[in-house]
Amino acid sequence: MKSYKPLSLGLTIGLLIGLLLAGSHQVFAKRNNPELELPLNDIQLFTDIYARIKKDYVEEVGDEKLLEGAIRGMLSSLDPHSSYLSQDEFKELQIGTTGEFGGLGIEVGMENGFVRVISPIEDTPADKAGVKAGDVIIKLDETQVKGLTLNEAVKLMRGKRGSKILLTIVREGEAKPLEITVVRDVIRVKSVRSRILEPGYGYIRISSFQSKTTRNVIAALEKLLKKSDQNLAGLILDLRNNPGGVLTGAVGVSDIFLSDGELIVFTKGRVEDAELNYSASTNDSINGAPVVVLINEGSASASEIVAGALQDHNRAVIMGQKSFGKGSVQTILPLKESAALKLTTARYYTPSGKSIQNEGIVPDILVKEIHGGEDEENKRFQFVREADLQGHLENNQENGEQEPQKEVKHITIAVDSEEDAVLNEALSILKDLANRKDEDTASA
């Protein structure tokens, strides 16, 4: 943010009032649109409070700190995803979408003054050290997290490659806080991984949606097709614990499996620029081979767009747990001095018109995971979803507007730490779908 020279109290308040008066002709000129009028009385209240802080606060406070604090407070009162990005924060956001940044390898958010882990990123130091989604970080080395901003906490977690940090973590089901040492590293996130599960059956895992995700999925598919003599019998697309990312990545991945012209997602907002439709521009890259998409409570945003598009077009069977439920779109608006405004500008809707805000994607096959028995399952940490976040947007969709929910199949799977039982079950389901497709083709 631009560095301001210290101003006298009189000059500071004079400038604030001057800015108010300078815009007053616009206020009166727009009386036909009350939404655009400035609340003069409330702005006067703001300047009064500003003056009182400058004059009476126990310590001298700089104008830059007060003004930035006012901006951050204004945005934080809107919803959990709108925020002011300083120059450093904006730079980190840009680096994050390219898939390379420094740190521990965790997606984090602020919850009741503590840092909550949304999801550890695969094969990063935090993931390897045992940090889990839902963990609440209460101490960073000897520093208490309570009282820090999210940016301050993130800065403490940054550091030179090879240096260590001790995380004190509260985890549901644990009697006392855990201490986990993580060795910092340069995080290069490979968002797409793939392999052949069995002859003819492929697997693609997307850990986050970045600017290069679509091309990486296409490349992964080409390798799988080559290994299967250009004839995949079926594919599992794993979006579990994928916190989302760039919208274009979700649109591009959906396009790979849909037919030209099929709607992927559309957005609605208050301004014309927020009204957008995204449709497939190519044809199905695997010729209609069955697809099973794995999701869970940690699948959010862009992950939900993909799952919703493939579900609505009956292109894939969605399997797992109900997803996170983030159905809003954030626009990054660059400001001067390389800062930016991240503002929620629209809600997005699946092709059938469903809003998943606070609701999430309900799988076609809903999986209940049992870890070591029913009693153990009941003690498992319940993921925090969008609806649990303070200040979340409401769904804003009238009752009856959504189509009736399809019949959901419920299955229970005993989870073993040695292998991915959910993936094994998904493969069995995929085989069954492929066999049915072959039978239908033979009958035709």
N, C-alpha and C positions, 0 to 999 in steps of 0.2 A: 504494500500500500504506500502511497506517496507520503513522504515525510514532511510534516507541517512544521513551520517555525512557531515557537511559542507565541500566543496571542494574549493580549490583555483581556480581562473578563469583559470589559465594556465593548471591545472590538469584536470579540467572539460572538456575544449575544447580538451585537449590531449586525454582524454578517448573517446570522441565522434569521433575524427579523427582516433584513434586507432581501434575502433570498425569498422569503415568504411574500413580501410585498412585490418583488419583481415578477413573481408568477401570478399575482392577484388578478391582473387583467385577463389572464387565461381562465382563471377560476370563474369570473363573472361572465366571460364570453361563452362558457359551456354550461350555463344553467339549465339548458334543455337536456343535459345528460348528468344527472346528480352523481353518478358513479365516478365521474372525472373531477368533481369538485374537491378541493382540499379542505379538511376539517380545521378551520382556523382556530377554534377554541382549543382543540386538542394539541395543535402545534404550539400554541401559546403556553399550554401546560408543560409541554416538553422543554421549551426554552426556560421556563421558570425553574424546573427541576435541574436542568443543566447548570443554570446560574448558581443554584443552591449548592450543588456538588462542588463546583469550582471554588466557591467562596468558603464553605463550611466543612468539607470533608477533612478528616483527621490528617491526611497527607495530601500534598499537591498532586493533582492528576493531570496528565497531558491531554490535550484536545484529541490527538490521534487515538489514544486508548478509549476515551469516552465515545467518540463517534463510531469507531469500529465496534465497540461493545453494543452500541445502540443498533447498529446494522445487524449484527449477529443475533441479538435478542429479537428484533423484528422478524427475521426470517425463521428463527427457531420456534416462534409462536404459530407458524403456519402449518407445517407437517414435518415428519421426521426426515424427509429427503431434500428439503429446501435449505440452502446454506450459502454463506458468503465464503468464497475461496480466496485466501491470500495468495500472494505470488508463489510461495512455496507449495501451498496446497493445490493450486491450479497446475503447477508443474508436475506434482506427484500424480494427479489425476490423468494428465496427458501421458505420462510414462506408463501408468498402470494399464491403459488401454492397448499399449504396444506389447505388453507381456514381459517387461524387464524393469525391475526396480529393486532397491535395497531394503532389507528388513528381515523379518522372521518368517513371513509367508502365511499370514492370517488375515482374513476379512474380519473387521471389527466394527462395532458400533457402541454408542454410549447408552447406558440404561441405569437410571437412578443414581447417577454419579460414578458408576463403575464401567469398566470396559468389558463388554460381552463379546465373546468370539462367535461370529456368525458362521464361519466355516474356515478350517485350516485348508490351505492349498496343497494339493497332492505333491508328495516328494519334496517338500520344503523342510527347513529345519524345525519349524513348529510341528508339522505333521509327524516327522520322524521322532520328535521328542515326546509325543503323546498328548499334545494339546487337542481338545475335542470341541466340536460345535456345541454351543451352550455354556461353555466354561465362562466364569466371571473372574476377571483379573482384578485383584484388590491391591496388589503391590508390585512395583517394578524395581527390582533390587531392594533398596531401603526406602524408596519413595512411595508413599500412600497415593493411590489413584484418586481417592475421594478428594474432590476439590480441583482436580485438573480438568482442562478441556480435552476433548478428543484429540485435537491437534497436538497439545502438549504431551499427552500420553504416547501418541504415535512417534513423536520426536525422541522420546526416551527409549522407545523400542528400536529406533534406528541406530546404526553404529557401524564401525569398521568390520569388514569381513574377518571372521575368526574370533571376534570378541564375544564374551558371554553375557547373558542377562538372566537373572533369576526371577521367574514369574511365580507369584503366590496366587493360587487359583482356588476358588470355591466351586465345587462340582456337586450337582444333585446326587444324593445317595452316599456321599462321603461324609464321614463323621467330623472330619476336621479339614482345614485348608491343605491343599497339595502344594508342594514346591517343585517346580520343573525348571531345570536349567536348559536354555536354548542357546546354541552357538549361531551368531548372526552370519549371514551369507548374502551374496548378490542373488536375488531371486529372479530366475529366468523361467517363467511359467510356460511350460509346453501344454497348451490348452487342449490339444487333441492327441489322443492315443488310440491305437487300434491293434487288433490281432484276430486271428482265426480261432474260434472256439472249438469247432469241429469241422470236418470237411464240408464246405458249402455254407457255413454259418459264421457270419462276421460279427465283430463287436467294435463299437466306436464309443470312446469316453470323451466327453467335453467337460472340462473342469471350470471354464469360464468363457464368456463370449468377448473376444478381442477383435481388433480391426482385421486380423488375418485368419480368423477362425473359419470362415466359409471356404477359402482356398485350401486351408489345411484339411478340412473334412473331405473336400473333393479329392485331394491327393491321397488321403487315407482310403477312400472308397476305390480309387483306381488300383491301389496295391492289393486290396482285398479281392477285387474282381480278377486281377491278374493271377492271384493264388488260387482262385476258384474257377479258372478257365472261362472267365467272363460270365459266369452264371451263379450269382449268389442265391441260395435257397431262402435266406432270411437274414435279418440284421437286428441286433440289439443296440439301441442308442441310449447310453447311460448319462443322465443329467442329474443324478443324485448329488446333493450338496453343491450344486452349481449356483452361485449367488447372482448370476446374470452378467451384465456387461453392456456392450454397445447394441443398440436396436438393429443396426444393419447386419450384425452377425446373426441375430435370431432370424431375421427375414431371409438372409442368404441360405442358412441351414434348412429352413422350412422349404424354400424353393427347390432344394435338391430332391425332395421326396414328393412334391406336388406336381400337378399338371399345369401347363401354361394357362394363365388367366384366373386360376383359383385364388380367392382372397386369402391372405395370410393373417392380417391384423389391420384394424383401423383405429384411429384416435379421435377423441372429441375434446375440445377445449373451448375457452371463451373467445379466442381470437381466431381469425381465418387461418393463420399459419399453423394452428394446432389441429386443424381438420385434415387428416391425411389417411390415404388408403394404400396398402402395400399388397400387391398380388404377385403370384409366381410368374416368371418370365421364361422359364424353360420347362422341359418335360421331365418326368420321373426318371432319375438316373439309374435306378435298379429295376426298372420294368415291372413295377407292381409287386415285387417280392415282399413278403410279410415283414412288418417292423414292430418290435416291442420297445416302447420308451419307458425307461426306469426313472421315477421321480421320488422325492421324499420331502419332508418338512423344510429341508435346506435348499430346495429348488425354487429359485425366485426370479421374478422379472423376465429377462430374456428367455430363461428356461421355460417359464410358464407360457410365453408366447409360442414357442415351438410346440410344446405339448398340446396347447389349446388348438392350434391350427391343424395338427395332424389328427387330433381327436375329432374335431368338428367335421373334417372331411373323410372320416372313417378310414384314414390312411394308416393308422397305427393303433395298437392296443397299448393303453397307458396303464402302467403297473407300479404299485408302491404305496406311499402314503400321500395324503392330501398335501399339496404344495404350500409355499409360504404365503401367497396372497398379495403380492405387490403389483397392483394394476395401474400404476401411475407412470407418467413419462416426465423426465427431467430435461430441461433445456439448459445448456451451458451458454451463458451470455458474457462474453469477454468485456472487461472494464478497463479503464486506463491503468497504467503502471502494471500491466500483466496480471491483475487480479481478475476475478470472474464471479458471476452470480449463478448459482445452481438453483433453478427455480422449477417447481412442479407446474407444468403448463397444460397437461392433458391427462385424461384417463385412456387406457387402451381397452379394446374389446376383441374377443375372438371372432372368427368368421360368422358364427351364428348369432352374434350380438351379445354374448355373455360378458359381463364385467367380472373379473376375478379379484377385484380390490376387496381385501379382507376375507374373501371366500376361498381363493385358491382353486387349483384344478383338482377335481375329484377323479381318481383313477377309475378305469374300467374294472380293474382287479385291485381291490384294496387289501394290502398286506399287513397283517399283524405279526410283528417280530417278537418271538419269545427268546429271551436270553437267560438260559439256565433255569427255566421254569416260570410258571405263572406269577409267583410271588416276586421274582426278580423283575419280571416285565412291569409289574405295577409300580416298582420303585424307579424305573427309568426316568431320566430327565425328559420333561415335556418341552419340545422346542418352542421358542418364542416365535410367534408368527406376526405378520403385519398388524393384525387386529389387536395384538397385545402392546404395540408400541404407542407411547403417549402422543396424542395429537394426530393420530392417523386420519387419513381421509375416509369418509364414509363410502359405501359402495355406490350410492346415488343411482340405483336402478330400481324402478318401481316393481312391486310384487306382481308376478304374472308376466313381466316383460321377458324374463328368461324362459327358454324352453324347458319342459320337464326333464329332470335329471334321468339319464339313462340308468337302467338296472345295473347295479354294481355287484360284482362277484367278490365275496370275502374269503380269503384264505389265511391260514396261520402257518408260519414258518419258524422252525427252531433254528436260531442263528448260532453258528459255530465260529469262534474266532480264527480257526484255521483256514476256513474257506468262505467264499461269498455264496451263502445258501440262497439268497434272493436271486442272484445271477443264474445259479444252476436251475432254479425253478422257472425263470424267464426263458432259459434255453429250451426247457421241456415244452413250454407253451408255444414257443416259436416253431419248434419242430411240428407240433400238432397243427398249427396254422398252415405251415408249408405243405403238410400232407393233405390237408383239406383242399388247399388250392390246387394241388396236383390232381386230386380226385374230381374236382369241379371242371378242370381243364379236360380231363379224360372223358368225362360225361358229355361235355360240349362237343 
